Amino acid sequence: MNCNPFTLGHRYLIEYAAGCVERLYVFVVEEDRSIFPFADRIELVRKGTSDLKNVTVLPSGKFIISSLTFEGYFNKSQLQESTVDPSMDVELFGKEIAPALGITVRFAGEEPLDKVTRQYNETMARILPKYGVEFRVIPRKETEGGVISASRVRMLLEEGDMEGVSKLVPSTTIKYLQGKRLNGNLT
């Protein structure tokens, strides 16, 4: 997950997946190419899931959705009409990361909005079973007629609509965002 920032949609996906497995690892994209810095994003995920005892939040490192393994992820807005190839990223996960951590299931939220992320999901569905890793897609949480997404939260932040934002993020994220606004670090 990128969690740029952490939303109630992310929380829902984590809760759902945690209910399906004994131990859930949540990898937060470590590369600092998002609006919110990695250190803040991983902390928001850790705080926002601290009550889920079977969840471990980890940095993604250089081999899960990074510029080395899937550069297109960081240029999504320019690639919405393109075909991307995230197979190196998925192959590394299936061949190296999953066995090292005993991962037998990988979860992802369905992707109705972003074509690049949807292609990533399709690639995981195709490749991961070769490595004994089941791939499961979780329907996204919706509110007020649309899926909860970090991009929707960022749009509301740009508009200054903190009331709208507060409906889409957990209290830990809203506290963080309010602190940023008070310090003048948020539009």
Secondary structure as GFF3:
##gff-version 3
##sequence-region A 1 187
A	DSSP	alpha_helix	8	18	.	.	.	ID=ss1
A	DSSP	beta_strand	24	28	.	.	.	ID=ss2
A	DSSP	alpha_helix	38	48	.	.	.	ID=ss3
A	DSSP	beta_strand	55	59	.	.	.	ID=ss4
A	DSSP	three_ten_helix	71	78	.	.	.	ID=ss5
A	DSSP	alpha_helix	87	92	.	.	.	ID=ss6
A	DSSP	pi_helix	93	97	.	.	.	ID=ss7
A	DSSP	alpha_helix	98	101	.	.	.	ID=ss8
A	DSSP	beta_strand	105	109	.	.	.	ID=ss9
A	DSSP	alpha_helix	115	127	.	.	.	ID=ss10
A	DSSP	three_ten_helix	128	131	.	.	.	ID=ss11
A	DSSP	beta_strand	134	138	.	.	.	ID=ss12
A	DSSP	beta_strand	142	143	.	.	.	ID=ss13
A	DSSP	beta_strand	146	147	.	.	.	ID=ss14
A	DSSP	alpha_helix	150	159	.	.	.	ID=ss15
A	DSSP	alpha_helix	162	166	.	.	.	ID=ss16
A	DSSP	alpha_helix	171	182	.	.	.	ID=ss17
###
